Amino acid sequence: MEILLVEDNEGDIRLTQEAFRESKVWNHLHVVKDGLEAIAFLKKEGTHVNAVRPDLILLDLNLPKRNGIEVLQEIKNDDKLKRIPVLVLTSSEAERDIVGSYNLHANCFITKPLDLNDFLQLVQAIEDFWLTIVKLPRE
């Protein structure tokens, strides 16, 4: 499984990396730290010319350079990218962010838990569902 984490918070990046490192399913977690880099990675532009196509995207909404809603919109409007499942994983609980994400066809909206153990359990639940149960499309 190739997973793209779009996250600018170093602490959340480390937690996510650690949680997936303990995974039962082989995976490779790629990390980009802003919206512009996410689009470059997905479109294999610039320094990401050799990037792999992710099987799953974990997308924060509060990103520098280009916010998560803009990134989600670009992904879902691109015929080559729109079938990649996008899990919005953010600190926001705002109804406008939830509705906006689903209006742009996010596959789910998850508010990041503040507690470390809850965060680790969340990543485990993502793994259990998205990496072992769900059948994901290939390119």
N, C-alpha and C positions, 0 to 999 in steps of 0.2 A: 504494500500500500504506500502510495506516495501522497503525503499530506502537506498542504501549504498552510502555514500559520501566518496570518497577517496581523501583526501585533507590535505596538511600539513600547509597551511596558516591559522592561527587563525582568522584573520579578515574575510576571505572568508567563513570559517566555521560558524562564528557567523551570517554573512549576510544570508547565505543559511538557517541556522536554523530558523532565524527570518522570512524569506520569507515563508518557508514551514509551520511555526506556524500559519501564517495568511491564510493558505490554505482552500479552500472550500471542499476539499476531505480529509478524515481522512488518515493520513500517519504517519509512524514512521521512523525517519531519524537516521540511524546508521552512526557513523563517525569512520574512521580509518585514520591514519596519515602517513602511508608509504606503499610502495608496498608489502613488506613482510607481513605486518599485513593484507592487503587486501586479499592476497591469503589465509592466515590462516583463516580469517573470512569466506571466500567463501567455503573453504574445511573443515570448522569446526574443526580446529586443535588448540592445545594448549589452551589458555584462551578463545578461541572462540568455544569451543566444543558444546555449546548450541545456537550458532548463528542461526538466521533464514535465509532462502534463500531469497535474495532480489528480488523484482519484477523489479527493475530498478537500474542501477549503474551510478553514476556521477563520472567520473574519470579524475583527473588532470594528466597531463603528467610529470610535473616536480616534482617528488617525491624522497625522500631519500630511500636508501636501495635497491630499485628496481623501475625503472622508469615506467611510465604509459604504454609505448609501450610494455614493457615486461609483465606487468600485463594483458594488453589487449590480447596479444598473448596467454598467459596461459589460460585465460578465454575462448577464442574462439577455443582453441585446446582441451578443456575438454568437452566431450559429456554431462556431467551433468550440465555444466554452460553455454554452448555456445548460448543457446536461450535467456538468460537474456539480455535485451537491455542495451547497454553501450553507454552513451552519454559522449563523450570526452568534458570536460569543462576546458579549459586551457587558460593561458595568451599568448600562442604561436600563431603566425600567419604564421609560417614557412611552406612553401609548402611541405617540406619533412615530417613534422609532420602530415599535412592534408592527404597527399597521403598514408603515412605509416599507419595512423589510419584506413582509408577506406580499404586499402589492407588487414588489419587484421579484417575486417568486423565490425568496429565500426558502430553504428546506426546513429550517427551524430557527427559532429565536430563543437564546438561552442567556439569562442574566448570570454573570459570574458570581459565584458565592464568595463571601469575604473570608470565611474560615478555610484554613489550609486543608484540613481533612475533607471538608465538603467539596473543595475544588478538585482534590485528587479523586474522590468518588465520582464527580461529574465526568472527568476525563475517562475514568473506567467505564462509566455508562455509555459515553460516546463510542468508546472502543467496542464494547459489547454489542451495541446496536449497529453502528455504521460499518464496523470492520469485520464482524462475524455473521450477523444475521441478514443484513440488507445486501441485495445483489446490485452492484454498481455498474454503470455502462462503461465500456472501454471506448477509446477514441472512435 
